[in-house]
Amino acid sequence: MSRIGLSLGFAFAALWLLPEVSGADAPSAKIQHVLLLSIDGMHGVDLANFVAANPNSTLAQLSATGVTYSNATSSKPSDSFPGLLALVTGGSPASHGVFYDDSYDRTLSPPGSHCSTVGTEVLYDGSIDMDPNALDGGGGIDPTKLPLDPAKGCTPVYPHSFLRVNTIFEVIKAAGMRTAWSDKHLSYEVVNGPSGAGLDDFYPLEIDSSSITGDEALTQAYDDKKVLAVINWIDGKNSAGTQTAPVPAVFGMNFQAVSVGQKLSSGGYTDVLGTPGSTLADGLSHTDQSIGRMVAELKAQGLFDSTLIIVTAKHGQSPIDKSKRQAISGDVVPGIINGVQAGLVALATQDDVSLLWLADQSKTSAAVAAIAANQGQAGTQKILAGESLKAMFSDPATDSRTPDIILLVNQGVIFTGGSKIAEHGGFAEDDTHVALLASVPGLAPATIKSPVQTMQVAPTILSALGLSPQSLQAVVQEHTAVLPGFGGAARLHWIAPESAAGFGPPGSLVVGGTASGAPEGTSVILHWRNATAGSDWTTRTYAPAPDSSGTWYNTITNADPTQQYQVYVTYGTASSGTCTYTGNGAVNSCP
């Protein structure tokens, strides 16, 4: 078997002289829990400015043992719905099929229509609650407000059924671990995934109730209620704190205080460099303190060292420079297009972007020409249609959900008749350049300036928990990678007696595999047990780093090649699956 031993990354002569550490329980991957936090609206520059100005803050402390991705991009469009789905599916609208919380589907029917017509707005915001004015949404989603699917007996389409791919919550729950999430609308049950069952505990609080977003203090108090749910999860309880439950393997929430502090007329920034005004500064400080409460509770429960904390944002907010704000009526763009043909606009979804679905797709070129002739009036910087749109998304001629036209606006343009000074949803720098920090105790601080995307968070979470990123359908479809410089990935390829491997200490089992993605010099740690003898798990003290090709080898010394052994490895925050050597004296391949 000399082909196995072509690359030897260590000196075998000393391997069996090193001690090993045993334990009664199987040593798991270092990371056993992931706390995912979205500070909605938080730009990369917001994180950098806050940490620099507040060196004793929680975010600064997390940065000191974490990787900061200073060039991270959110979803496009940068609406909260696709923004969150990027984080939990690893995909974009091209794979998961959700463009906005207010979108259109040419194959579905309107609510209450009995499927007599086809083609409808798909609205998944607070308006679909039983009672949109109640903090709990009236206790559920009102099915009479949902679009209908003619292909499925004219049944209501809940948000999770609208999603085309699975989520991290489904994958993690299927692996026998607990999941939990809290967010701003009941419609965010979409993260359950198509199964409808990805979450063990979902704690939505309706942000549109009681005029919460019109006041920074009310928004902070609203966030505090969700923070309490997270603390309850850390304490081994359900979100309400009324029942005991295992601590979730993945859990988290979104914060609203920063986003509201950016939008209020009294909020925003004081200069073009992103210095926050007093309202926004208060929102940032309160959010940092809230994360500090979570960190303190993780430490109190002995969970901090085994918890990966990811701080990011579903979206940014535009413009940072308030002097660039330009309000345009939401009637302008539809009016231009309907001038081509009455009723041509089936739906226009507009914030600081304009997504346009046409009632007659054959009029797309004419609609584009009309906008091109009125770009100043429409505040348009770029028009996506035809090939330029298909370069990013599915073809609207064949995909029932892709807009026919997307208008990217000039910096600062907001389609509003109100007083808000910033908005999100667009493709601009201020919309999409978001904070991203991944922190775990013992990790060397680093800043990675190369471009990354928030949809890389999803496969990174699975990798950290020892699960395959390839379990996510969007990751496979869009070839989404684990975040660089963190997490990494480790695989076992084979286990063999040294006599079959052709190298290794006499009487040993040789284990080979690959690992990549963690900081240079990170060791691959071998864990094994004699399954035949029912022995405790043992951690091999010798821990090589992968060689330049990512290959590593290690050994189980003084092994009995006629007995069964179970083996897995940890690498940084990642873990491989378990591989079994069957005791057949031959090379055993690992799945």
DONU-513523 format. One record per residue (C-alpha): x, y, z. Coordinates in steps of 0.2 Angstrom, whole numbers, plus 2048, in hexadecimal, padded with zeros to 3 digits. Each point is the difference from the previous one (the first is absolute). Layout:
// DONU-513523
(atom (X Y Z));
...
This chain:
// DONU-513523
(atom (800 800 800));
(atom (80E 80C 7FD));
(atom (7F4 80C 7F6));
(atom (7F9 804 811));
(atom (810 805 807));
(atom (807 80B 7F2));
(atom (7FE 80F 80B));
(atom (806 7FF 812));
(atom (7FE 810 80B));
(atom (808 7FB 810));
(atom (80E 7F5 808));
(atom (7F8 7EF 805));
(atom (80F 7FC 80A));
(atom (7FA 80A 80F));
(atom (7ED 7FE 7FE));
(atom (7FE 7F2 80C));
(atom (80A 809 80E));
(atom (7F3 80D 802));
(atom (7F2 7FF 80D));
(atom (7EE 7FF 7FD));
(atom (7F1 807 80A));
(atom (7F1 7F5 804));
(atom (7EF 805 806));
(atom (7EF 7F7 804));
(atom (7F7 80A 7F3));
(atom (803 803 7EE));
(atom (80A 810 7FE));
(atom (7F5 80A 7F4));
(atom (805 80E 7F4));
(atom (806 80F 80A));
(atom (7F0 809 7F9));
(atom (7F0 7F9 807));
(atom (7F5 810 7FE));
(atom (7FF 80E 7F4));
(atom (7F8 811 805));
(atom (7FB 809 7F0));
(atom (7FC 812 802));
(atom (7FA 80C 7F2));
(atom (802 813 805));
(atom (7F4 806 7F2));
(atom (808 80F 7F7));
(atom (811 7FE 807));
(atom (80E 804 7F3));
(atom (811 7FA 800));
(atom (806 812 804));
(atom (7F4 800 80F));
(atom (808 7F1 808));
(atom (812 807 7FD));
(atom (7FB 811 807));
(atom (7F7 7FA 80F));
(atom (80F 7F4 805));
(atom (80D 80E 7FD));
(atom (7F6 80C 80B));
(atom (7FB 7F3 80D));
(atom (80F 7F4 804));
(atom (7F7 7F9 80F));
(atom (7F0 7FC 7F7));
(atom (7F9 7EF 7FE));
(atom (803 801 7ED));
(atom (812 805 803));
(atom (802 7F1 80B));
(atom (7F9 7F5 7F4));
(atom (80B 807 7F2));
(atom (80F 7FC 80B));
(atom (7FD 7EE 7FE));
(atom (7F8 800 7EF));
(atom (801 803 7ED));
(atom (7F9 810 7F9));
(atom (7FB 800 7EE));
(atom (802 812 7FC));
(atom (7FA 7FE 7EE));
(atom (7F0 7F6 802));
(atom (7F1 801 7F5));
(atom (7EE 7FD 804));
(atom (7F2 7F9 7F4));
(atom (7FB 809 7F1));
(atom (7F2 806 801));
(atom (805 805 812));
(atom (7EE 7FE 807));
(atom (7FF 7F7 811));
(atom (7F8 7F1 7F9));
(atom (80D 7FB 7F3));
(atom (80D 807 80C));
(atom (7FB 7F4 80E));
(atom (7FE 7F2 7F3));
(atom (812 803 7FA));
(atom (806 7FC 812));
(atom (7F6 7F0 803));
(atom (7FF 7F8 7EE));
(atom (811 805 7F9));
(atom (7F8 807 7F0));
(atom (7F8 80E 7F7));
(atom (7F0 803 7F8));
(atom (807 7F6 7F1));
(atom (7FF 7F0 80B));
(atom (7F3 804 80E));
(atom (7F4 809 7F5));
(atom (7FC 80E 80C));
(atom (804 812 7FA));
(atom (7F7 80A 80D));
(atom (7F3 7FF 80E));
(atom (7F5 808 7F3));
(atom (802 7F7 7EF));
(atom (7F6 7F8 7F2));
(atom (7FD 7EF 7FA));
(atom (7F8 7FD 7EF));
(atom (7FA 7EE 804));
(atom (7F7 804 810));
(atom (7EF 807 803));
(atom (7FB 80F 80B));
(atom (7F9 7FE 812));
(atom (7ED 7FC 800));
(atom (800 7FE 7ED));
(atom (7FB 7ED 800));
(atom (80E 7FF 7F3));
(atom (7F5 808 7F3));
(atom (80F 80A 7FA));
(atom (813 7FD 7FF));
(atom (80D 80C 804));
(atom (801 809 811));
(atom (809 80B 80C));
(atom (809 7F5 80E));
(atom (800 80A 810));
(atom (809 7F9 80F));
(atom (801 80F 80C));
(atom (7F6 804 810));
(atom (7F0 802 7F6));
(atom (7FD 7EE 7FF));
(atom (7FF 7FE 813));
(atom (7EF 7FB 808));
(atom (802 811 809));
(atom (80E 80B 7F9));
(atom (7FE 80C 80E));
(atom (804 7F3 80E));
(atom (811 7FD 805));
(atom (7FD 7ED 7FE));
(atom (7F8 803 7EF));
(atom (7EF 7FA 807));
(atom (808 7EF 803));
(atom (803 7FA 7EE));
(atom (800 804 7ED));
(atom (7EF 802 7F9));
(atom (7FE 7F3 7F2));
(atom (7F3 80B 7F7));
(atom (80D 80D 7FD));
(atom (80C 7F4 7F7));
(atom (802 7FD 7ED));
(atom (7F9 7F0 7FA));
(atom (808 7F2 7F6));
(atom (7F5 7F9 7F2));
(atom (80C 7F1 7FD));
(atom (7FD 7FB 812));
(atom (7ED 800 802));
(atom (7FF 813 802));
(atom (808 7FF 811));
(atom (808 80F 809));
(atom (813 802 7FD));
(atom (808 803 811));
(atom (811 809 7FF));
(atom (80A 7F0 804));
(atom (7F7 7F7 7F1));
(atom (805 80F 7F5));
(atom (812 7FC 803));
(atom (808 7F5 7F3));
(atom (80F 7F9 80A));
(atom (804 7F9 811));
(atom (807 80A 80F));
(atom (80D 7FD 80D));
(atom (7F3 7FE 80C));
(atom (7F9 7F1 7F7));
(atom (811 7F8 7FE));
(atom (805 803 812));
(atom (7EF 7F9 807));
(atom (802 7F1 7F5));
(atom (811 7FD 808));
(atom (7F7 7FE 811));
(atom (804 812 806));
(atom (7F4 80E 806));
(atom (7FD 810 7F7));
(atom (7F8 811 804));
(atom (7FE 811 7F9));
(atom (7F8 811 803));
(atom (7FB 80D 7F4));
(atom (7F5 80F 7FC));
(atom (7F1 7F8 7F7));
(atom (7F7 7F0 801));
(atom (803 7FE 7ED));
(atom (813 7FC 805));
(atom (7FA 7EF 803));
(atom (807 7FE 7EF));
(atom (810 7FA 808));
(atom (7F7 7F0 804));
(atom (804 7FB 7EE));
(atom (7F4 7F7 7F4));
(atom (7FE 7F2 80D));
(atom (7F7 80D 80C));
(atom (809 7F8 80E));
(atom (812 807 801));
(atom (7FD 80A 810));
(atom (7FD 7F8 811));
(atom (7FD 811 808));
(atom (7FB 80F 7F6));
(atom (7FD 811 809));
(atom (7F9 80D 7F4));
(atom (7FB 811 807));
(atom (7F7 80B 7F4));
(atom (80A 810 7FD));
(atom (7F2 809 7F7));
(atom (7F5 800 810));
(atom (7FE 80F 80B));
(atom (80A 80C 7F5));
(atom (810 7F8 807));
(atom (80B 806 7F1));
(atom (7FB 812 802));
(atom (80A 801 810));
(atom (812 7FB 804));
(atom (7FC 7FC 813));
(atom (7F1 7F6 7FC));
(atom (80B 7F6 7F3));
(atom (80D 7FD 80D));
(atom (7F3 7F9 80C));
(atom (7F9 7F5 7F2));
(atom (812 7F9 7FD));
(atom (801 7FD 813));
(atom (7F2 7F4 7FF));
(atom (809 7F5 7F3));
(atom (810 801 80A));
(atom (7F7 7F8 80E));
(atom (7FB 7F2 7F5));
(atom (812 7FD 7FB));
(atom (805 800 812));
(atom (7F3 7F4 804));
(atom (806 7F4 7F3));
(atom (812 802 807));
(atom (7F9 7FB 811));
(atom (7F8 7F0 7F9));
(atom (7EE 806 7FF));
(atom (7F4 804 7F2));
(atom (7FE 812 7FA));
(atom (7F3 804 80C));
(atom (80A 7F9 80F));
(atom (7F2 7F5 805));
(atom (807 7EF 7FC));
(atom (811 7F8 800));
(atom (808 7FB 7F0));
(atom (811 7FC 7F9));
(atom (80B 80F 7FB));
(atom (7FE 802 7ED));
(atom (80E 7FB 7F5));
(atom (7FC 80F 7F5));
(atom (7F6 80F 807));
(atom (7FF 813 7FE));
(atom (7F6 80F 7FC));
(atom (800 811 7F6));
(atom (802 811 808));
(atom (7F6 80F 7FA));
(atom (807 80E 80A));
(atom (80E 804 7F4));
(atom (7F5 800 7F1));
(atom (7F3 80B 808));
(atom (80E 80C 806));
(atom (806 801 7EE));
(atom (7EE 804 7F9));
(atom (7F8 80C 80C));
(atom (801 812 7FB));
(atom (809 804 811));
(atom (80D 7F2 7FC));
(atom (80C 7FB 7F3));
(atom (812 806 7FF));
(atom (809 810 803));
(atom (80C 7FF 7F1));
(atom (805 7F6 7F1));
(atom (80C 7F5 80A));
(atom (7F2 7F8 809));
(atom (802 808 811));
(atom (7EF 7FD 808));
(atom (7F5 80D 807));
(atom (7F9 7FF 812));
(atom (7F1 7F6 7FC));
(atom (809 7F3 7F5));
(atom (80F 800 80D));
(atom (7F3 7FC 80E));
(atom (7F9 7F1 7F5));
(atom (812 7F9 7FD));
(atom (804 802 812));
(atom (7F0 7F7 806));
(atom (803 7F2 7F4));
(atom (812 7FD 805));
(atom (7FA 800 812));
(atom (7F2 7F3 7FC));
(atom (80D 7F5 7F7));
(atom (80B 802 810));
(atom (7F1 7F9 80A));
(atom (800 7F0 7F5));
(atom (813 7FE 802));
(atom (7FF 802 813));
(atom (7F2 7F3 800));
(atom (80A 7F4 7F5));
(atom (80F 802 80C));
(atom (7F5 7FD 80F));
(atom (7F9 7F0 7F9));
(atom (811 7FA 7FB));
(atom (7FC 801 7ED));
(atom (80A 80E 7FA));
(atom (810 7F6 7FB));
(atom (7F6 7F5 7F5));
(atom (7F5 80D 7F8));
(atom (803 808 7EF));
(atom (7F9 811 800));
(atom (7FC 808 7EF));
(atom (7FC 812 7FF));
(atom (7FA 807 7EF));
(atom (7F1 809 7F8));
(atom (7F3 7FB 7F4));
(atom (802 810 7F7));
(atom (808 811 801));
(atom (7F7 811 7FE));
(atom (802 80E 7F3));
(atom (806 80E 800));
(atom (80D 802 80E));
(atom (802 811 7F9));
(atom (7F0 809 805));
(atom (803 80E 7F3));
(atom (7FE 7F3 7F2));
(atom (7EE 7FC 805));
(atom (7F4 803 7F2));
(atom (7ED 7FB 803));
(atom (7F6 7FB 7F0));
(atom (7EE 7FB 800));
(atom (7FD 7EE 7FF));
(atom (7F3 804 7F2));
(atom (80D 807 7F4));
(atom (808 7EF 7F9));
(atom (7EF 7F7 7FE));
(atom (7F9 810 7F8));
(atom (80E 800 7F3));
(atom (7FE 7ED 7FB));
(atom (7ED 801 800));
(atom (802 80E 7F4));
(atom (805 7F2 7F4));
(atom (7F0 7F6 803));
(atom (7F3 803 80D));
(atom (802 7F3 80E));
(atom (811 7FA 7FA));
(atom (807 800 811));
(atom (7FA 7F0 809));
(atom (80A 805 810));
(atom (80D 80D 804));
(atom (80A 7FD 810));
(atom (80A 80F 805));
(atom (80B 806 80E));
(atom (811 806 7F9));
(atom (7FE 7F4 7F2));
(atom (7F2 7FC 7F4));
(atom (7FB 7EE 7FC));
(atom (7F3 800 7F2));
(atom (7F5 7F1 7FA));
(atom (7F7 803 7F0));
(atom (7EE 7FB 7FC));
(atom (806 7FD 7EE));
(atom (812 7FA 7FF));
(atom (801 803 7ED));
(atom (800 813 804));
(atom (810 7FF 80A));
(atom (80B 809 7F3));
(atom (7F3 80E 7FE));
(atom (7FF 802 813));
(atom (813 801 801));
(atom (801 80D 7F2));
(atom (7F3 80A 80A));
(atom (80A 800 810));
(atom (810 803 7F6));
(atom (7F8 810 7F9));
(atom (7FB 806 811));
(atom (80F 7FB 80B));
(atom (802 810 808));
(atom (7EE 800 806));
(atom (801 7EE 806));
(atom (810 803 809));
(atom (808 7F1 7F6));
(atom (812 7FC 7FF));
(atom (7FF 7EF 7F8));
(atom (7F3 7F5 7F8));
(atom (801 7ED 801));
(atom (7F5 7F7 7F3));
(atom (803 7F3 7F3));
(atom (812 7F9 801));
(atom (806 80C 80E));
(atom (7F2 7F9 80B));
(atom (803 7EE 7FB));
(atom (812 802 805));
(atom (7FB 801 812));
(atom (7EF 7F7 801));
(atom (7F5 7F3 7F7));
(atom (7F8 805 7EF));
(atom (7EF 809 804));
(atom (7FA 7F7 7F0));
(atom (802 7EF 808));
(atom (800 804 813));
(atom (7EF 805 807));
(atom (808 80C 80D));
(atom (80E 809 7F8));
(atom (7FC 813 7FD));
(atom (800 805 7EE));
(atom (809 810 804));
(atom (80B 806 80F));
(atom (804 812 801));
(atom (810 805 80A));
(atom (7FE 811 806));
(atom (80C 80F 802));
(atom (809 801 811));
(atom (7F3 807 80D));
(atom (7F0 7FD 7F6));
(atom (7F2 7F9 80B));
(atom (7EF 7FD 7F9));
(atom (7F6 808 80E));
(atom (7F4 80E 805));
(atom (805 7FF 812));
(atom (80E 807 80B));
(atom (80C 7F1 801));
(atom (811 805 7FC));
(atom (807 7EE 7FB));
(atom (7F9 7F0 7F9));
(atom (806 7EF 7FA));
(atom (7FC 7F4 7F2));
(atom (80C 806 7F3));
(atom (810 7FA 7F9));
(atom (80B 80F 805));
(atom (80F 800 80B));
(atom (7F7 807 80F));
(atom (7F2 7F3 7FD));
(atom (80B 7F1 7FF));
(atom (811 803 809));
(atom (7FC 7F9 811));
(atom (808 7FB 810));
(atom (806 7EE 801));
(atom (80A 7F9 80F));
(atom (803 7EE 805));
(atom (806 7FE 812));
(atom (805 7F1 80B));
(atom (80C 800 80F));
(atom (811 7FB 7FC));
(atom (7FF 806 7EE));
(atom (80E 80C 7FB));
(atom (7F9 811 7FB));
(atom (800 803 7ED));
(atom (7F9 80C 7F3));
(atom (7FD 7F9 7EF));
(atom (7FE 80D 7F3));
(atom (7FC 7F5 7F1));
(atom (7EE 800 7FA));
(atom (7F4 7F4 808));
(atom (7ED 7FE 801));
(atom (7F4 7FE 80E));
(atom (7F9 7F0 7F8));
(atom (811 7F8 804));
(atom (7FA 801 813));
(atom (7F4 7F1 7FD));
(atom (80E 7F3 7FB));
(atom (80C 807 80D));
(atom (7F3 7FC 80D));
(atom (7FD 7EE 7FB));
(atom (813 7FE 7FE));
(atom (803 806 812));
(atom (7F3 7F4 807));
(atom (808 7F1 7F6));
(atom (7F3 7FF 7F3));
(atom (802 800 7ED));
(atom (7FD 811 7F8));
(atom (7FB 7F6 7F1));
(atom (7F0 7FC 809));
(atom (7FA 811 7FB));
(atom (7F7 800 7EF));
(atom (805 812 7FC));
(atom (812 7FD 805));
(atom (801 7F2 7F3));
(atom (7F7 80A 7F2));
(atom (809 810 803));
(atom (811 7F8 805));
(atom (800 80A 810));
(atom (811 7FF 80A));
(atom (803 800 812));
(atom (807 810 806));
(atom (812 802 7FE));
(atom (80D 800 80F));
(atom (7F3 7F9 80C));
(atom (7F6 7F0 803));
(atom (809 7F5 7F2));
(atom (7FB 7EF 7FB));
(atom (807 7EF 805));
(atom (7FE 7EF 7F8));
(atom (805 7EE 804));
(atom (804 7F7 7F0));
(atom (807 7EF 807));
(atom (805 7F5 80E));
(atom (80C 7F2 7FF));
(atom (80C 7F5 80A));
(atom (812 806 7FD));
(atom (804 7EF 7F7));
(atom (7F2 804 7F3));
(atom (804 813 7FF));
(atom (813 7FC 7FD));
(atom (806 80C 80D));
(atom (7FD 805 812));
(atom (806 7FA 811));
(atom (7FF 7ED 802));
(atom (7F0 7FA 807));
(atom (7F7 810 7FC));
(atom (7F0 805 7F6));
(atom (805 80E 7F4));
(atom (7F2 80E 7FD));
(atom (801 80B 7F1));
(atom (7F5 80F 7FA));
(atom (800 812 7FA));
(atom (7FC 810 809));
(atom (7FF 812 7FA));
(atom (7F9 812 803));
(atom (807 803 812));
(atom (80E 80C 804));
(atom (811 7FA 7FB));
(atom (808 7F4 80C));
(atom (7EF 7FA 808));
(atom (802 7EE 805));
(atom (7F5 7F1 7FC));
(atom (7FC 7F7 810));
(atom (7FC 7EE 800));
(atom (7F3 7F8 80B));
(atom (7FD 7ED 801));
(atom (7F9 7F2 80A));
(atom (801 7ED 7FF));
(atom (7EE 7FC 7FC));
(atom (802 7ED 803));
(atom (807 802 811));
(atom (7F4 80E 804));
(atom (80E 80C 806));
(atom (7FF 812 804));
(atom (804 80D 7F2));
(atom (812 805 7FF));
(atom (808 810 7F9));
(atom (811 7FE 7F8));
(atom (80C 80C 806));
(atom (80A 801 7F0));
(atom (7F6 80B 7F5));
(atom (808 805 7EF));
(atom (7FB 80E 7F5));
(atom (7FB 7FC 7EE));
(atom (80E 801 7F3));
(atom (800 80C 7F2));
(atom (7F3 7F5 7F6));
(atom (7F5 7FF 80F));
(atom (805 7EE 804));
(atom (803 7F9 812));
(atom (804 7EF 808));
(atom (7FF 7FA 812));
(atom (800 7EF 809));
(atom (7F8 7F6 80E));
(atom (80E 7F8 808));
(atom (800 7EE 807));
(atom (7F0 7FC 7F7));
(atom (7F8 7EF 7FD));
(atom (7FD 7FF 7ED));
(atom (7F3 7F2 803));
(atom (7F4 80C 80B));
(atom (7F5 80E 7FB));
(atom (805 812 803));
(atom (7F6 810 7FE));
(atom (80A 810 7FB));
(atom (7FC 812 7FD));
(atom (80B 810 7FF));
(atom (7FD 813 805));
(atom (809 80E 7F7));
(atom (7FE 811 806));
(atom (7ED 802 803));
(atom (7FC 7F2 7F4));
(atom (7FD 7EE 802));
(atom (800 7F1 7F4));
(atom (7F3 7F2 801));
(atom (804 7F0 809));
(atom (808 7F2 7F6));
(atom (801 7EE 805));
(atom (80E 7F4 7FE));
(atom (7F8 7EF 7FF));
(atom (80E 7F5 806));
(atom (803 7F7 7EF));
(atom (813 804 7FF));
(atom (7FD 80A 7F0));
(atom (7FF 812 7FA));
(atom (7EF 806 806));
(atom (7F9 80F 7F6));
(atom (7F6 80E 809));
(atom (7F0 806 7F9));
